Amino acid sequence: MAKVHVREPVGYPAGTGDRPDGWMAPDPTSGEAAASGSTVRRLVPRMAVGLVLAIVVASALALFADARELGRALRDFPWWLFVPVLALTLLNYALRWVKWHVYLERIGVRAVPPPTSALVFLAGFSMSVTPGKVGELIKGVYLRRLAGTPIARTGAVIAAERITDGLAMLALAGIGLTQFSYARPGLAAAALGALLVVLVLQRPRLIAAILARLEHWPRLGRAVGHASGFLDASNALYRPRLLLGAVALGVVSWAGECVAFFLILWGLDVPASWHLLLVATFVLSASSIFGALSVLPGGLGVAEASIAGMLLLLVDDPAMTRGVAVAATLLIRFATLWFAVFLGVLALAMLHRVVAARDDGRALDPIRHGSEAT
């Protein structure tokens, strides 16, 4: 593979994620801590855009449904069902964290203990309502503070998460395509695009050769350095065995949320059946894909319209009215998107305190600090 030089942080060896002996953690009195806070502040306005869009979408759904019927559906919903619904959502997050932690180890990030790794993973959910989930790069910001890992490398992990989650959702949607012809061209195009991206990332030599030619261009040199770090990390994340394992884990984790959606539909008096489970799986997975492809904050608008529309189209039962379809949409989006945002905000607050306390401890212990610097 052609060699492309990557600009790494001073005192940190290129291509690794571990903190080697002699590497000194960022001093909280330096610009590193301020940079993290500045990143969060820059992302807040993007979150605000998502929140405003959420209000608009909820208002549009209420107008689409009969207000009285929607209110009755929500009032009669057995709210105890939200216990297993949220439990299945948490199972999804737990399994996805396993994939996240394995990915970090594969790119050499072993200095972050599992509890802190879990906080970093969950903190990314706080940015779920940023356009294209770009705010999830906050995970890379904190990993740079915790382990010195360049954001380009952790960005590769975040991308691998999204791609394998997408492939898992496509697999789940594919089960429904055996019975439903709805949206086949769009899902086929999404699957083809995802597979092409994976094939390219599994063959990094061609990209590396192109980057090597672009490295000396004045305006592209820095971008090429970041791309090279991303590519180097990606080369370890798309090995066939690891890729298949990640997608299989994703199928299991996301299937939990599909079962949660089935429980919500059952709680709204839609008769339970294997067909309804198939519909719930197809609708949730397909709408999640459409929402992700829209690059809108949290897929807002696109995901909700897809869920409500497909329920009315695919559930042939008198119980499935506009009010019930909208109620199911609001409930599943709360149990998945907004529950994730809530957990993410809590995790982000906890992570900020953990990192601040860790950095303060280093600053207040000059003997230890000095010994690590030598």
C-alpha positions in Angstrom: 0.0 0.0 0.0 1.4 3.4 -1.0 2.7 5.4 2.0 0.9 8.6 2.7 2.3 10.7 5.6 -0.2 11.6 8.2 0.2 14.5 10.5 -0.2 13.2 14.1 -0.3 15.0 17.4 3.1 15.9 18.7 4.6 13.2 20.9 2.1 10.5 19.6 3.3 7.8 17.3 1.5 7.5 14.0 -0.9 4.7 13.3 -1.6 3.7 16.9 -4.4 4.2 19.3 -2.7 3.2 22.6 -1.1 5.7 24.8 2.5 4.6 24.8 4.9 4.9 27.7 6.1 8.5 27.9 3.1 10.0 26.2 1.6 12.8 28.3 -2.2 13.3 28.4 -3.5 16.6 27.3 -3.1 19.2 30.0 -6.5 20.7 31.0 -4.7 24.1 31.0 -3.9 23.6 27.3 -6.2 24.2 24.4 -7.4 20.6 24.3 -10.1 20.9 26.9 -11.2 24.3 25.5 -11.4 22.7 22.0 -13.7 20.0 23.3 -16.0 22.5 24.9 -15.9 24.6 21.7 -16.9 21.6 19.6 -20.0 21.0 21.8 -21.0 24.6 21.6 -20.7 24.6 17.8 -23.0 21.5 17.7 -25.7 23.0 19.9 -27.2 25.2 17.1 -27.4 22.1 14.9 -29.3 20.3 17.7 -31.6 23.2 18.0 -32.5 22.9 14.3 -33.4 19.2 14.9 -35.6 20.1 17.8 -37.4 22.8 15.8 -37.9 20.3 13.0 -39.2 17.7 15.5 -41.9 20.1 16.6 -42.9 20.8 13.0 -43.0 17.1 12.2 -45.1 16.3 15.3 -47.5 19.1 14.4 -47.9 17.8 10.9 -48.6 14.3 12.1 -51.3 15.6 14.4 -52.9 17.4 11.5 -52.7 14.3 9.4 -54.5 12.2 12.0 -57.8 12.9 13.6 -56.9 14.7 16.8 -59.6 12.9 18.9 -58.7 9.5 17.5 -55.0 10.1 18.1 -55.7 11.3 21.7 -57.9 8.2 22.3 -55.2 5.8 20.9 -52.6 7.3 23.2 -54.9 7.4 26.2 -55.9 3.7 25.8 -52.3 2.5 25.2 -51.2 0.2 28.0 -48.2 2.2 29.1 -46.7 -0.7 31.1 -45.7 -2.0 27.7 -43.1 0.6 27.5 -41.0 -1.3 30.0 -40.2 -4.2 27.6 -40.1 -1.7 24.7 -37.4 0.4 26.3 -35.7 -2.8 27.5 -35.4 -4.0 23.9 -34.1 -0.6 22.9 -31.4 -0.8 25.6 -30.5 -4.3 24.4 -29.9 -2.8 21.0 -27.6 -0.1 22.5 -25.8 -2.7 24.5 -25.0 -4.9 21.5 -24.0 -2.0 19.4 -21.6 -0.9 22.1 -20.0 -4.3 22.0 -19.3 -3.7 18.3 -18.0 -0.2 19.0 -15.6 -1.5 21.7 -14.4 -4.3 19.4 -13.8 -1.7 16.7 -11.8 0.5 19.0 -9.6 -2.5 19.9 -9.1 -3.3 16.3 -7.6 0.1 15.5 -5.4 -0.1 18.7 -7.4 2.0 21.2 -7.0 0.0 24.3 -6.3 2.7 26.9 -10.0 3.5 27.4 -11.7 1.2 30.0 -15.1 -0.3 29.0 -17.2 1.9 31.3 -15.7 5.1 29.8 -16.0 3.6 26.3 -19.7 3.1 27.0 -20.1 6.7 28.0 -18.3 7.8 24.9 -20.6 5.6 22.8 -23.8 6.8 24.4 -22.6 10.4 24.3 -22.8 10.2 20.5 -26.6 9.7 20.8 -26.9 13.3 22.2 -26.1 14.4 18.6 -28.6 12.1 16.9 -30.7 15.2 15.8 -27.8 16.9 14.0 -27.8 16.8 10.2 -26.5 13.5 8.9 -25.6 12.6 12.6 -22.4 14.6 12.0 -22.5 15.4 15.6 -21.5 11.9 16.4 -17.9 13.0 15.8 -18.0 14.2 19.4 -17.1 10.7 20.2 -13.8 11.2 18.3 -13.2 14.5 20.2 -13.4 12.8 23.6 -11.4 9.8 22.5 -8.6 12.2 21.4 -8.6 13.6 24.9 -8.8 10.2 26.6 -6.3 8.2 24.4 -4.7 10.7 22.0 -6.3 8.9 19.0 -6.6 11.1 16.0 -10.2 11.9 15.0 -9.5 10.6 11.5 -9.1 7.1 12.9 -12.1 7.2 15.2 -14.1 8.7 12.4 -13.4 5.4 10.5 -15.0 3.5 13.4 -18.1 5.8 13.4 -18.4 5.3 9.6 -18.0 1.5 10.0 -20.8 1.6 12.7 -23.1 3.4 10.3 -22.3 1.1 7.3 -22.7 -2.2 9.2 -25.9 -0.9 10.9 -27.2 0.0 7.5 -26.4 -3.4 6.1 -28.1 -5.0 9.1 -31.2 -2.9 8.5 -31.2 -3.8 4.8 -31.0 -7.5 5.8 -34.1 -7.0 8.0 -35.9 -5.1 5.3 -35.0 -7.8 2.9 -37.0 -10.3 5.0 -40.1 -8.1 4.4 -39.4 -7.8 0.7 -40.3 -11.4 0.4 -43.9 -10.4 1.0 -44.0 -6.7 0.1 -42.9 -5.0 -3.1 -43.0 -1.5 -1.6 -39.8 0.5 -2.1 -37.8 -2.3 -3.6 -35.9 0.0 -6.1 -34.9 2.4 -3.3 -33.7 -0.4 -0.9 -31.9 -2.1 -3.7 -30.0 1.1 -4.6 -29.1 1.6 -0.9 -27.8 -2.0 -0.7 -25.8 -1.6 -3.8 -24.3 1.7 -2.6 -23.4 0.3 0.8 -21.7 -2.8 -0.8 -19.7 -0.7 -3.2 -18.4 1.5 -0.3 -17.4 -1.7 1.6 -15.7 -3.1 -1.5 -13.7 0.1 -2.0 -12.6 0.3 1.7 -11.6 -3.4 1.6 -9.1 -2.5 -1.2 -7.2 0.5 0.1 -4.2 0.3 -2.2 -5.9 2.1 -5.1 -7.2 4.9 -2.8 -3.8 5.2 -1.1 -2.1 5.6 -4.5 -4.5 8.4 -5.4 -3.9 10.1 -2.0 -0.2 9.9 -2.5 -0.5 11.8 -5.7 -2.7 14.4 -4.1 -0.6 14.8 -0.9 1.6 17.5 -2.4 -1.2 19.7 -3.6 -1.1 22.9 -1.5 -4.8 23.0 -0.6 -5.3 19.2 -0.3 -2.3 18.2 1.8 -4.0 18.4 5.2 -7.2 16.7 3.9 -5.1 13.9 2.4 -3.4 13.4 5.8 -6.8 13.0 7.5 -8.1 10.7 4.7 -5.0 8.6 5.0 -5.6 8.1 8.8 -9.2 7.2 8.0 -8.2 4.8 5.3 -5.6 3.1 7.5 -8.1 2.5 10.3 -10.8 1.4 7.8 -8.4 -1.2 6.4 -8.6 -3.1 9.8 -12.4 -2.7 10.1 -13.7 -4.3 6.9 -11.9 -7.6 7.1 -14.5 -10.2 5.9 -14.8 -12.1 9.2 -15.2 -8.9 11.3 -17.6 -7.4 8.8 -19.9 -10.4 8.8 -19.8 -10.6 12.6 -20.6 -6.9 12.9 -23.5 -7.2 10.5 -24.8 -10.3 12.2 -24.7 -8.5 15.6 -26.5 -5.6 14.0 -29.3 -7.8 12.7 -29.8 -9.2 16.3 -29.6 -5.7 17.9 -31.9 -4.0 15.5 -34.3 -6.9 15.5 -34.9 -6.1 19.2 -36.3 -2.6 18.2 -38.4 -4.3 15.5 -40.0 -6.5 18.2 -40.5 -3.3 20.3 -42.4 -1.8 17.4 -44.5 -4.9 17.2 -45.4 -4.6 20.9 -46.4 -1.0 20.4 -48.7 -2.0 17.5 -50.2 -4.7 19.6 -50.7 -2.3 22.5 -52.7 -0.1 20.1 -55.1 -3.0 19.5 -53.8 -4.1 16.2 -54.3 -8.0 16.3 -51.0 -9.7 17.0 -49.8 -12.2 14.3 -46.6 -13.3 12.6 -47.7 -11.1 9.7 -47.8 -8.0 12.0 -44.3 -8.9 13.2 -43.1 -9.0 9.6 -44.8 -5.7 8.9 -43.2 -4.1 12.0 -39.8 -5.4 11.0 -40.0 -4.2 7.4 -41.6 -0.8 8.3 -39.1 0.1 11.0 -36.0 -1.0 9.1 -37.0 0.6 5.8 -38.0 3.9 7.4 -34.7 4.0 9.3 -32.9 3.6 6.0 -34.9 6.3 4.3 -34.4 8.6 7.2 -30.6 8.0 7.2 -30.4 8.6 3.4 -32.3 11.9 3.8 -29.4 13.3 5.9 -32.0 15.3 7.8 -31.5 15.6 11.6 -32.5 12.2 13.0 -34.2 11.5 9.7 -37.0 13.7 11.0 -40.0 14.0 8.7 -38.9 11.3 6.3 -38.8 8.5 8.9 -42.2 9.5 10.4 -43.9 9.8 7.1 -42.5 6.5 6.0 -43.7 4.7 9.2 -47.2 6.1 9.2 -47.6 5.7 5.4 -46.4 2.1 5.3 -48.5 1.1 8.2 -51.6 2.4 6.5 -50.5 0.7 3.2 -49.4 -2.7 4.6 -51.7 -3.4 7.6 -55.0 -4.5 6.2 -57.1 -4.3 9.4 -59.9 -2.0 10.5 -57.9 -1.2 13.7 -55.2 0.5 11.6 -56.5 4.0 11.2 -54.7 7.3 10.7 -54.9 8.0 14.4 -53.4 4.6 15.3 -50.7 4.9 12.6 -49.6 8.3 13.9 -49.8 7.1 17.5 -47.5 4.1 16.7 -45.2 6.5 14.8 -44.9 8.9 17.8 -44.4 6.1 20.3 -41.7 4.2 18.4 -39.8 7.4 17.6 -39.9 8.3 21.3 -38.7 4.8 22.2 -35.8 4.9 19.8 -34.7 8.4 18.7 -35.7 10.6 21.7 -34.9 8.0 24.3 -31.4 7.8 22.7 -31.0 11.6 22.8 -32.0 11.6 26.5 -29.5 8.9 27.3 -26.9 10.6 25.2 -27.3 14.0 27.0 -26.9 12.2 30.4 -23.8 10.3 29.2 -22.3 13.4 27.7 -22.7 15.2 31.0 -21.1 12.3 32.9 -18.3 11.9 30.4 -17.5 15.6 30.6 -17.1 15.3 34.4 -15.1 12.1 34.1 -12.7 13.6 31.7 -12.5 16.9 33.6 -11.8 15.0 36.9 -9.1 12.9 35.1 -7.4 15.9 33.7 -7.6 17.8 37.0 -6.0 14.9 38.7 -3.1 14.9 36.4 -2.7 18.7 36.8 -2.8 18.4 40.6 -0.3 15.6 40.7 3.0 17.1 39.3 5.1 14.2 40.4 3.0 11.7 38.5 2.5 14.1 35.6 6.2 14.8 35.4 7.1 11.1 35.6 4.8 10.3 32.7 6.3 13.1 30.6 9.8 11.6 30.9 
